[in-house]
């Protein structure tokens, strides 16, 4: 929506970009942009041209990928997205092993909450996304990775540290530190509380944070309790800086891999999906309270 910024991105002059757009408008004998008060916006026809242009670019990329696969091995860019928990505590070792096996792959990983990753995959900005819940978008295909147990964490001095398990009603009576809205963990725990008859608005919420590391740090100080993936607290449990207690009833969620239904799947993407699913299921077997799920869903 800026000729000047488009010119900078393309390493062209602004008049050259304006001239090319003018040629395109002459070719289709219609205006593609509305220009008023120093601003531009796409016309209805311009939006159609933009949508087709995106499809043309993607087809060209698919062509290059297919030809490359016929003449070489697994290589090229992999645009990967992952939620914070998965990116920080599950994927690093998997990506390291994948890079060692396929050194010519250049992985670019976007880290955001599950909702953001899901949206970017649907917009074709990412090839694959790993999120903390099944996708709700009809344009995406969802594949189950594994199960992940969420547990209550508290400081070693907290009364819950001596408990065998903790109920949702127990948690509701304590100062609670939560993930931010849009987080897969937040969405899943809110649903858990509702099913237990505890309204999320009734929790004694003292802070909302977008960083799992920050939440653990605050729990260590005794400011409050929180609910986190058991996979994300392995180091803290070894150091005894926090205590984890299972919830009763147990809180188990599904980690999912999502990709666009209507997009060509390259050999690189297919290879990564198979590799990541296998490694995630193996790694989650190593966490107490978490078991692998071998079924798949579309």
MITORKE-224188 format. One line per 8 residues: number of its first residue (from 1); for each residue x, y, z of C-alpha. Coordinates in Angstrom, 3 decimals, always signed. Example, Ala and Ser with C-alpha at 12.3 -4.5 7.8 and 13.67 -1.06 7.14 Angstrom:
1	+12.300 -4.500 +7.800 | +13.670 -1.060 +7.140
//
This chain:
1	+0.000 +0.000 +0.000 | +2.965 +2.319 -0.624 | +4.716 +2.856 -3.948 | +7.727 +4.270 -2.117 | +8.136 +1.278 +0.198 | +7.526 -1.136 -2.686 | +10.290 +0.589 -4.637 | +12.675 +0.285 -1.684
9	+11.849 -3.408 -1.286 | +12.440 -4.057 -5.003 | +15.570 -1.851 -5.218 | +13.829 +0.268 -7.870 | +12.933 +3.922 -8.152 | +9.449 +5.028 -7.154 | +8.598 +6.330 -10.676 | +9.561 +2.923 -12.128
17	+7.120 +1.143 -9.823 | +4.380 +3.659 -10.634 | +5.014 +3.158 -14.365 | +4.750 -0.645 -14.090 | +1.460 -0.388 -12.199 | +0.192 +2.021 -14.854 | +1.135 -0.489 -17.577 | -0.725 -3.225 -15.719
25	-3.819 -1.030 -15.466 | -3.612 -0.283 -19.205 | -3.274 -4.000 -19.968 | -6.514 -4.807 -18.099 | -8.169 -1.500 -19.039 | -9.185 -0.792 -15.437 | -7.968 +0.914 -12.285 | -6.256 -1.398 -9.802
33	-5.755 +1.252 -7.093 | -7.820 +4.072 -5.672 | -5.623 +7.098 -4.972 | -6.918 +9.823 -2.661 | -5.463 +12.151 -0.040 | -2.000 +10.664 -0.379 | -3.220 +7.116 +0.286 | -3.788 +4.162 -2.011
41	-6.042 +1.129 -1.708 | -6.937 -1.779 -3.957 | -10.093 -1.575 -6.041 | -12.311 -4.652 -6.273 | -10.590 -5.524 -9.570 | -7.210 -4.840 -8.005 | -7.950 -7.365 -5.258 | -8.743 -10.021 -7.869
49	-5.473 -9.308 -9.700 | -3.589 -9.418 -6.391 | -5.092 -12.812 -5.476 | -4.218 -14.291 -8.878 | -0.711 -12.821 -8.695 | -0.148 -14.643 -5.408 | -1.276 -17.911 -6.943 | +1.011 -17.363 -9.951
57	+4.004 -16.725 -7.690 | +3.265 -19.837 -5.621 | +2.923 -21.959 -8.762 | +6.276 -20.690 -9.970 | +7.835 -21.592 -6.611 | +6.271 -25.064 -6.814 | +7.685 -25.523 -10.321 | +11.183 -24.620 -9.158
65	+10.826 -26.931 -6.163 | +9.651 -29.873 -8.282 | +12.487 -29.438 -10.770 | +14.960 -29.124 -7.895 | +13.683 -32.339 -6.331 | +14.196 -34.205 -9.600 | +17.794 -33.050 -9.879 | +18.939 -33.099 -6.240
73	+18.202 -34.012 -2.641 | +16.205 -32.361 +0.127 | +17.180 -28.700 +0.121 | +15.878 -25.148 +0.153 | +14.002 -22.893 +2.607 | +11.565 -24.290 +5.167 | +9.180 -21.717 +6.636 | +8.226 -23.120 +10.018
81	+6.020 -21.669 +12.742 | +5.609 -22.875 +16.316 | +3.943 -21.862 +19.542 | +6.158 -20.623 +22.360 | +6.067 -23.851 +24.374 | +6.844 -26.065 +21.394 | +9.507 -23.732 +19.976 | +11.374 -23.290 +23.252
89	+11.159 -26.712 +24.856 | +10.445 -29.358 +22.200 | +11.749 -28.246 +18.793 | +15.405 -27.222 +19.371 | +16.773 -30.776 +19.488 | +14.500 -31.877 +16.628 | +15.665 -29.006 +14.406 | +19.297 -29.751 +15.261
97	+18.905 -33.395 +14.246 | +17.055 -32.428 +11.062 | +19.783 -29.959 +10.068 | +22.466 -32.583 +10.674 | +20.660 -35.009 +8.386 | +19.719 -32.434 +5.714 | +22.419 -29.724 +5.813 | +21.146 -27.947 +2.680
105	+17.805 -27.070 +4.291 | +17.506 -23.478 +5.553 | +14.895 -23.363 +8.305 | +13.307 -20.023 +9.174 | +11.191 -20.332 +12.314 | +8.498 -17.902 +13.441 | +7.628 -18.098 +17.144 | +4.235 -16.787 +18.280
113	+1.147 -17.984 +20.102 | -0.917 -20.781 +18.547 | -3.592 -18.453 +17.163 | -1.023 -16.354 +15.281 | +0.781 -19.389 +13.870 | -2.484 -20.926 +12.687 | -3.422 -17.694 +10.876 | -0.026 -17.375 +9.166
121	-0.158 -20.952 +7.897 | -3.659 -20.308 +6.510 | -2.312 -17.172 +4.771 | +0.509 -19.236 +3.190 | +3.127 -17.180 +5.029 | +4.375 -20.424 +6.623 | +4.755 -23.943 +5.204 | +4.049 -25.774 +8.469
129	+2.856 -24.803 +11.929 | +3.102 -26.610 +15.268 | +0.406 -25.494 +17.697 | -1.046 -26.453 +21.068 | -4.528 -27.433 +19.888 | -6.249 -28.829 +16.782 | -6.891 -26.207 +14.122 | -10.332 -24.662 +13.796
137	-9.711 -23.216 +10.318 | -11.310 -25.202 +7.460 | -8.472 -24.291 +5.068 | -5.926 -26.171 +7.187 | -5.143 -29.856 +7.506 | -4.410 -30.963 +11.080 | -2.254 -33.900 +12.108 | -1.956 -35.062 +15.710
145	+1.623 -34.979 +17.004 | +1.378 -36.243 +20.565 | -0.197 -35.713 +23.961 | +1.153 -33.142 +26.403 | +0.305 -33.088 +30.113 | -0.230 -29.727 +31.786 | +0.540 -29.559 +35.497 | +0.306 -27.042 +38.290
153	+3.612 -25.448 +39.267 | +4.333 -23.661 +42.536 | +7.239 -22.586 +44.718 | +8.787 -25.204 +46.988 | +7.468 -23.267 +49.999 | +3.865 -23.227 +48.738 | +1.290 -25.408 +50.580 | +0.517 -27.217 +47.298
161	+4.101 -28.568 +47.252 | +3.135 -31.207 +49.807 | -0.036 -32.255 +47.974 | -0.338 -35.370 +45.813 | -2.616 -33.594 +43.320 | -4.568 -30.346 +42.976 | -8.151 -29.697 +41.794 | -9.396 -26.750 +39.700
169	-11.243 -25.486 +42.782 | -7.959 -25.520 +44.737 | -6.272 -23.470 +42.019 | -9.127 -20.947 +41.896 | -8.474 -20.024 +45.535 | -4.828 -19.106 +44.873 | -3.108 -16.143 +43.162 | -2.781 -17.321 +39.552
177	-0.278 -16.356 +36.843 | -1.630 -17.011 +33.341 | -0.497 -17.021 +29.742 | -1.798 -14.278 +27.469 | -5.060 -14.365 +25.489 | -4.477 -16.177 +22.171 | -2.080 -18.664 +23.729 | -2.958 -22.321 +23.201
185	-2.142 -22.991 +26.853 | -4.465 -20.175 +27.981 | -7.321 -21.368 +25.773 | -6.948 -24.947 +26.961 | -6.741 -24.129 +30.679 | -9.752 -21.781 +30.450 | -11.752 -24.598 +28.892 | -10.571 -26.965 +31.633
193	-11.755 -24.608 +34.366 | -15.139 -24.131 +32.693 | -15.682 -27.895 +32.467 | -14.875 -28.126 +36.188 | -17.470 -25.461 +37.011 | -14.942 -22.687 +37.611 | -15.418 -19.556 +35.484 | -12.038 -18.233 +34.218
201	-13.145 -14.720 +35.264 | -13.430 -15.948 +38.860 | -9.744 -16.900 +39.049 | -7.531 -14.741 +41.241 | -5.522 -13.579 +38.234 | -2.503 -11.558 +39.346 | -0.648 -11.390 +36.032 | -0.856 -12.390 +32.342
209	+2.433 -13.011 +30.527 | +3.443 -14.077 +27.031 | +6.688 -15.721 +28.162 | +6.806 -19.185 +29.774 | +10.242 -18.344 +31.195 | +8.884 -15.215 +32.888 | +5.994 -17.176 +34.368 | +8.368 -19.765 +35.863
217	+10.519 -17.004 +37.312 | +7.542 -15.401 +39.038 | +6.282 -18.737 +40.367 | +9.727 -19.342 +41.880 | +9.365 -16.103 +43.866 | +6.100 -17.328 +45.388 | +3.958 -14.649 +43.723 | +1.439 -17.245 +42.589
225	+0.838 -20.607 +40.966 | +0.497 -21.417 +37.279 | -0.334 -24.225 +34.877 | +2.301 -25.226 +32.319 | +3.357 -28.066 +30.067 | +5.397 -30.675 +31.909 | +7.791 -30.623 +28.942 | +8.572 -26.960 +29.630
233	+9.710 -27.398 +33.242 | +12.200 -30.273 +32.981 | +15.164 -28.057 +33.901 | +13.367 -26.426 +36.832 | +12.351 -29.818 +38.217 | +15.964 -31.029 +38.048 | +17.088 -27.888 +39.888 | +14.152 -28.106 +42.327
241	+13.391 -24.411 +41.712 | +9.687 -25.198 +41.289 | +7.427 -28.068 +42.261 | +4.983 -29.701 +39.830 | +1.765 -31.366 +40.905 | -0.687 -33.189 +38.618 | -4.166 -31.809 +38.268 | -7.191 -33.880 +39.207
249	-8.842 -34.573 +36.838 | -5.716 -34.753 +34.650 | -5.200 -32.017 +32.071 | -3.958 -33.563 +28.816 | -3.921 -31.691 +25.512 | -3.075 -32.539 +21.935 | -0.150 -30.909 +20.132 | -0.906 -30.549 +16.426
257	+0.847 -29.952 +13.133 | -1.041 -27.812 +10.620 | -0.501 -27.095 +6.922 | -2.625 -25.618 +4.110 | -4.988 -28.090 +2.475 | -4.801 -26.453 -0.955 | -1.041 -26.003 -1.184 | +1.432 -28.202 -3.016
265	+3.513 -30.177 -0.506 | +7.137 -30.307 -1.539 | +9.453 -33.187 -0.820 | +11.191 -30.971 +1.752 | +7.971 -30.197 +3.643 | +6.829 -33.840 +3.523 | +10.228 -35.003 +4.800 | +10.179 -32.512 +7.670
273	+6.622 -33.435 +8.662 | +7.464 -37.147 +8.878 | +10.696 -36.416 +10.759 | +9.116 -33.974 +13.234 | +6.121 -36.185 +14.004 | +8.349 -39.177 +14.696 | +10.728 -37.226 +16.932 | +7.969 -35.421 +18.853
281	+6.195 -38.672 +19.636 | +9.458 -40.204 +20.811 | +10.447 -37.210 +22.944 | +7.062 -36.855 +24.639 | +7.206 -40.505 +25.714 | +10.113 -39.442 +27.885 | +8.007 -37.054 +30.013 | +6.088 -38.476 +32.967
289	+2.367 -38.229 +32.460 | +2.613 -37.786 +28.691 | +2.107 -40.566 +26.191 | +2.371 -40.686 +22.445 | -0.641 -40.634 +20.198 | -0.214 -42.593 +16.995 | -3.515 -41.771 +15.375 | -3.873 -39.103 +12.720
297	-6.708 -36.747 +11.844 | -7.387 -34.676 +8.777
//
